Amino acid sequence: MAVMRPFRAVRPSPEAAKDVAALPYDVMSSAEARVMAADKPLSFLHVDRAEIDLPEGTDIYSDEVYRKASDNLQKMIAEGALIRDGETCFYLYREIMDGRAQTGIVGCASIDDYRSGVIKKHELTVAAKEADRIRHVDACGANTGLIFLAFKDHEEIERRMEEITGTEDPIYDFVSEDGIRHIVWRVADKDDITLFREGFAGIPSLYIADGHHRAASAYRVGVMRREDNPGYTGEEEFNFFLAAAFPASQLSIWDYNRVVKDLNGLAEEDFLRKLEEHFSVKKVPDPGSDSEEGLLGIKPSKKHEFALCLGGCWYILEAKKESVDEGDPVGRLDVSILQEKVLGPLIGIRDPRTDPRISFVGGIRGMRELGRRVNEGAAAAFALYPTSMDDLMAIADAGMIMPPKSTWFEPKLRSGLLIHELS
């Protein structure tokens, strides 16, 4: 059963919250982070992407970067932009995007639950990225980014969350630059803390929705601290890591689309002909266009349907029934079908994690982005129907792994609003 416990947060002062809150470090490049944090001295990117405060060209994995992250965090605390709560609490974090709300509980999950599989994974991690966050968490002595968890709906937990958010004043309520509203409530009442702790103790599994690298690194740092403290009791803060757990029914997975640089030597007409082995192929008569943005395109409307931008045109591809193994939780995913029937055998992209000929575009960027990339020289773009939460949980429950870049969650949880110190 799952552990979720309250903690004594380091968090922004109310007047600084909007300025501190930042997108997760891993949804932007270093160059983009420099631009995003320009003229924003309180942005948490100065902690999560500390290389932006060092000369351009600095190795982002150098010791200097991790020292700077720690220094910047301590400076924000010393100068009062970040404050320490006086007691252990849970927090409720609501995001509202385009009229749709999701509300989760922020607390600390257990590294033992991560190790035992109570916290379930559906993606592999990349060693270099994991090592980076291990060093970052270790240097800062804190979990600085939220790990995004999901749990199967729990009536009592959700009822009390609704009561608190409907009757109590939040500690933060602001709209970020991208139009998303962020609201945070502090839960200090002892009865509420007990209710949430006991509620999670009755939940058999938590699912990582987003943040596999953050979770893996938090676990590794906890293990390292245990090795450095052989007399540990299990109650020390380093045995736990920062997480936000949301009811699965509230979450929305967006499409995660693919763009390829070439067709592996195939002419466009040959490529379309070869697709017909596994797909019905229908040309979209007039998807619309824009002289600057490129082709607007059309989104897939159901599972096993794909949209293809190729040669100035859009096509709808629908996988043939005999080409889909519905009994295979991973094989029936649209990302798997595209990889196994198209990207691998036709385009020669065997490992999408490492092949430089493929790039990935989150659905939040829209169909215009796919058309624009083809308009600027990419060979083709594929739009996919989003993976479902049911598929994600079924794969995690089976101990299986999704293909890379299978899910894109929006809205993104902001970093810097709640920080968990390891000591």
N, C-alpha and C positions, 0 to 999 in steps of 0.2 A: 504494500500500500504506500501511497505517496506521502512524502514529507514536504510541507510548505510552512515556513515559520517566519514570524515577524523579525524585524531588524531595526537597528538605529541608523537611519539614513543620513548621509551627507547629501544635501540638496540645495537648490538655489534659494536665496531670499525671494519673497514673493515678487518684488519689483524687478528682479533680475531674471526670472524664469524664462521669459520669452527670448531674451538675449543669449542666455546660456544654451538652451535646447538646440540640439543639432541632429541632423540625419546620421544614421550609423556610418561608421568609418568606411565600411566595405561597399558602399553604393556609389563611390566616387573615386576618381584618381587623385593622386597627390596634387597635380596641377589644378584640378577642379576644386579641391579643398582650399588651396591658396586663394582662389577667386572668391569662394563662398565665405571665407572668414575675413576677407579684406575689410578693414575699418570696423571690425567687430571683435574688440578685445576680449569680450566675455564668452564668445562662442566656444562650446566644448570641443570643437575641432582642434583647438590649441592643445588639448590633452590627447584626444584620440588620434590626431594626425599631427603630432608635434613637430614633424619635419618642416611644417609650413613656417615655423619660427626660426629656421636655420637656413643657411645659404642654399639657393637652388643648386641642385646637383648633389646634395648631401645624400649619402646612402641611407635609404629609409629604414634599413635594418641595422644601422650602426648603434653602438652603445650611446652615442651622444643623443640620439633621438629618444631613447627610452629614459635617459636622465632628464631630458627636457620635458617629457610628458609628466614625470613625477614632480619636477620643479613647478610646472605650470599649475598642476592640481593643488599643490600646497600653497602656491601664491593666491589662488582663487579662494581658498579657505581662509588664509591669513588676512586677506583684504575684505572679507565679508560677503563676497559674491556667492559663496557656498557656506552653508551653516550646518551644524550637526544637530539632529533632533535629540531632545533630552531623554527620550524613552524609546523602547522598541515598539514598532508599529507595523501594521500592514498598510498598504496604500491601494486605492482603486484608481485605475487609469483608463479614461475614456477618450477615444478618438472619434471624431465625426467628419466624414468625408462624403460629399455629395448627398447629404441627408441620411447617410447610413452610419449607425453608431456601433462600436464594439467596446466592451468594457471588461477589463481584466483585473486580477488581483496581483499586486506586486509584493513579493516576499522573497525568501531564500529557499531554494531547493537544495537537495542533499547530493553531495558527490557520491555517496554510497548508492543512491537511487540511480545515478547515471551509470555507475559501474555494473550494477545488478540487472539493468535493463528495465527497471520501473519507468525511467525516462527513456522513451523509445526514439530511435533515430531512423531516418529514411534516406540519408545522404552520406557519402564518404567525404572525408576532409582532405585537404591538400597539405602536405607536411610543412611546406614553407610558410603558409598562411597560419597554420596552427602554432608554429614556433614563434612567429611574430607576436601573436596575442599572448602566448605564455610569457614572453619577456615583458610585454607591456603590463599585464596584470601583476606580475611579480615586482616590477620596478615601481609601479604606482601603489602596490599594497592594497589594491581595491579592484572590484569588478566595476568597470566604468560604463559598460553597455548592457542593456537588457537582453536576456535570452527569451525568445518568443515561444511560449509553450501553449498547447491546446489541451483541453480535457473534455471528455464526453459529458454532456449536459448533466448538471446536478441541481435539482430543484431547490434544495434548502440554501445552498451557497448563492445561487442566482437570485432567489427571493430576497435574501438579506442585502445583497449588493444593490438591488433596485431600491430597497427601503432607504439605505444610506444615501445613495446618490439623489434620491428624490426629496430628502428632508434636510440634509446637512450641507453646510457651505463648503465649497472646495478651497484648497490652498492655492491652486493655480487654475486659471481659465483664460486662455489666449488663443489667438488664431495665428498660425505660422505663415510664412511668406507664400507657401503653396496652397493656402486656403483651407488647411485642415485645422479643425478646432481641437485643442488639447485641454482636458480637464482632469485634475488630480484631487482626490480626497484622502485625507489622513484618517486611519482607523486605529484609534488608541484605546477604545473601550475594551475592557478585559473580557466581557462576555462575547463581544464580536470576535475578538482574537481567538478565544476558545472555540467558537462556532466554526471559524474558518479552518483552524488547525485540525479539528476533529472531522470536519467535512472532507478535507483532503486526505486524511488518514483512511477514509473509506473509499477513496478513488484508486483503482488498481493500476492505472497507467497515466502518465503524462507524455505528450507527444511534442517533439521539437518541430515547430512550424518553420521558424527561421532562426539562424544563429548557431549552426552546427560547429563552426570554428570557435565561436565564443564559448560554447558549452564544453568542447573538448579541451580548450586551453584552461578554462576555469577548473575543470577536473584535474588536469595535470598539475596546476599550481597547488591545489589542495593536497594532492599526493606528495608533492615536493615538501610542503610545509609539515606534513606528517612525518616524513623522513627526517626532517630537521628537528622535530620535537617528538622523540620516541615515547614520551610519557603522555601524549595527548589523550584527552578524555572522550573526544568526539563531539563535544559541545562548543569547541572553539570556532570562531567565525570562519576560519579557513576551511572548515569542513562543509561549507555551504556556499552557494553562488546565487547571484542576483537573477531573478526571473520574473516574467509577467505571464500569468496563466489566464487564458481566455476560454470561455465556452466555445466548443467547436462550431456550433450552429451559428455563431455570430461572425465567423471569419469568412473572408472572401479571397479565393486564390485567383490571380490574374493569369492570363496567358503569358508564356515565356517563349518568344519566337526566335527563329533562326535565319541568319543571312550567310550565304556562301559566296566566296570570291570567284569560283569557277565551276564548270560542269565536268571537270575531269576529262576534258578533250571532246566531250559530246557536243554535237550541234543541237540547237534548241529543239528542232523538230524530232531528232532522234531521242532526246531526253524525254519529250512528251510521249512519244510512242512507247518507250520502255516503262513509263509510269503506268500505262494501261494494263500491265500484267497484274498489278495489285490494286489499282484505283480506277474508278470511273472519273474521267477528266472532262470538265465542262468549262468552256470559255465564258467569262462574265462579259456581256455585251458592252456595258458602259459603266464602269465603276466610279467614274468621275476623276478629274485631274486638277492639278494646280501647277501653274508655270514655275513656281519657285519650289514648292514642296514635293512635286512629283505626283505619282499616282496615289489616289486616296485609298482605293482598295475596298474589300468587303470581308468582314470577319466571319470565321466559321460559326455555324449556328448550332452545332451538336457534336457529340463525341464521334471520333473517327472521321471527322470532316476537316479538311485543311484548305487554306487559301494559299495560292502560289502566285507570286509576282515574277514574271519572266518575259524578257524581250518587249517591254512596254505594254504588257497585257496582264490581266489577272485571270486566274483559273480557280475553280473549286474542284478539289480532289476528295472523293469519298472512298474510303477503304472498302474493298470487297469483303463480304462476310468470311469467305474461306481464307482470307489473309490475316484474320484476327483470331488469336487464341483467347477466348473470353475466360477460360479456366486458369489463365496465368495472370496473377495480380499485377506483375510488372510488365509482362509482354503485351497486355491489353491497353496499356497507357498509350496515348497518342504520341508522346515523345519517343516511346520505344518503337512504335510502328514506323514513324518517320526515320528513325535511326536504322532500323533493321531492313527496311524495304527500299529506302531511298539514299540516305546520306552515306551509309556504309557501302552497299553493293554498287550503286550507280555513280556516286561522286567520290568514293574512295576515302571518306572521312571515317576511319575506323575507331579513333579515340577522340571524341569531341572535347575532352578535357585539355588536350595538348595540341591538336591540329590548328595551325594558324590560319587555315582557310575558312574557318567558321567563327562567327561571332553571335552573340545572344542579345536580344532586345526585349526588355520587360514591357508587358502590355500597357503599362501606364504611359508609355511614350507614343502610343497610338499607331494606327495603320499608316499614317503619313510618313512616319519614320522609316518604315519598311520600304515604301515607295521611293522615298528620298534616297535611300542607300542604293537601290537598284538604279535609280536615275543618275547616280554619281559613279556608277561603274561596277557595283556588285553584280554577279551573274544572276542570282535569284534570291528571293526571300520567301520564307514559309511562315504563315500565321497559324497557330494552333488553338484548339479549344482548350480552355483551362482544365487542369487536373482538379479533381474534386477532393474535398476533405475526407470523404468516405474512402476513396482510393488511397489517400495518404495514410490513413489510420490502418487500413487493411494490410498494406504493405509493411508498415512498422510492426503491426501485431504478428505478422508472419516472419519477422526477423529478416526481411528482404530489403534491398537497397534500390532506390529509384535511379534512373539515369541522371547525369548531371543537368542542372538547370531545368528541373521539372516543374518548379513552383516559383511564383512571384507573389509575395503578399503586399498588399496595400490596405491602409496606409502604414508607413514605417513607424516603428516605435522610436521616439526621440531619445538620444543619449544625453546625459547630464542632468536630467530631472531628478533621478534617484540613483545614488551611488552606494555601494556596499563595501565598507572597509573590512579587510581580512584580519585585523587585530584591534 
